[in-house]
Structure formats: C-alpha cells, structure tokens
C-alpha cells in the first residue's frame, strides 16, 4: 500500500521488473515515454509498467495505491532511494529502510533454501 499525502510528480521506470499499480482512491496520471498526451486513472484502475519502460507520473493528494512487482526487485531500489540520498539527505530513514529490506531478503532466501531442501516452511 502506497499513500500520497500531497500532490507528487516523478519519473519512474527502466526497472528489471514488471510492476502493476492499482488505484484504490484518488487519481493517477501517466505520461508514457514517446507520448505527448497523458492518461488519467482513477479508483479500480490497474496500471502496468513493463520491464524497461519509463514514464512520468503524478498523484493527487489523498491517493492510495496497491503496488505489486515481479522480477529483479532490487533494481528498483536505486531510483527509489535516489531522492532520499541526494535531495532530503535523510540518512536515518535510508539506514532503516535498507535494514528492513535486508531482513526481508534474508527471510525470503531462508524460505527459498529451506523449501528447496524439502523442509516445511510456515
């Protein structure tokens, strides 16, 4: 779940992953690379961002989305954390996020390895 408390406009993409965003409330506007006109999405719409695609996006205040990705998810971290590193220089949030991400990757790796070895993982 991704909430947006204020109007935001960013560039996204060139990930090695397929990502889908489902708008739960608010609105989502997208300008796809090579297009001049934007497309507007509202609650219930699902937007697909394919592997290697790039777009500019804008969310209105109060927008909630559910985001799902498949592929090389660590490739999305570089762009996602660039603002934290270069703009806000919020080192504490960066460290907390990386620690949580490392913990989740470790749990996923353990689940995968134990499942491959035939252990029941709950």
N, C-alpha and C positions, 0 to 999 in steps of 0.2 A: 504494500500500500504506500503510495506516494502522495503526500498532501502538499498543496501550494497555498501559502497564506497570503501571498501578494502576487501581482501580475509579474510573470517572468518570461523572458525570451532568450533562447540559447541556440547553439548549433549542436547537433548530435550526429553520431554515426561513424562510419568506417571501422566498425567493430567486426571481430571474427565471431559473430553470434547473430542469431535471429531473435529479435525482440518484439514482443507484442504489448501494446498498451491498451487497456480497456478503461474508458472514461466512466467513472461512477457518478460524478457530479461536476458541474462547471463546464468549461469548454476548452478545446484543444485545437489550435490552428497550426497547419504544417505547410511549409514551402519545400517541395522536393527539389533536389538538385536538377538544374536544367529547365525547370518550370518557372513561369512568371507569375502565375496565379496560385493562390493558396487554397487549401481545402480546410473546411471547418468541421469539427467533430463534436458531438455532444454526448450526454449520458447514454450508455448502452452501446456506443460505437467502439469497435476494436481497430486499432491502427497497427499495421505490420511494418516493421523496419527490417528489411532483409540484410543478409550478410554483405558488408561492404558499402551499403547505401549511406547517403548523408542527407540531412535535411535541417532546416531551421524550424524551430517550434516555438509556440507561445501558448502559455496557460493563463487563464483568467484567475483572479483571486477566488479562493474557495474551491478550487478544482481538486478532486480526489481521483487517483487512477490506481489500477492494479497492473503492475508490470511483471512480465514473465519472459525469461530468456533461455535459449538453448544454444550451446556452442562453447567457445573458449571465453568464458565469463571474465577471467582475469584481464582480458584485453580491453574490457570496458572501464576498468579502474583508472587507467592513465588519464583519459579525458575527464572522467568524473571527478577526479581528485585535483585536477589542474587548478581549478578555482580556489580550492582550499589552500593549495601550496603558494600560488602566485598572487592571488587577489586579496583574500582575507588574512593570509598567513596565520591561520588558526592551527597551530601545531598540536595543541592538546586534542582537538577533535580529530585531526588526522591520525594521531597515535592510537586513540580509542577505536577509530574505525578500522585501522589496519590490524589491531589486536583482535577485534571481534571477527574480522574476515579470516585471519589466520586460524582462529579457533574453529570456525565453521568449516574451513578447508580440511583441517586435521580430522574433525569428526566425520566428514564425508569420505576422506581417504581411509580411515579406520573401518567405516561401514563397508566400503567397497572391497577392501582387502579381506576382512572377516567373512563377508558374503561370498567371495570367490573361493575361500578355503572351506566353505560349507557350514560355517557357524551361523546359527540363527541370530539375526540382529533385530532388536526391537526398537 
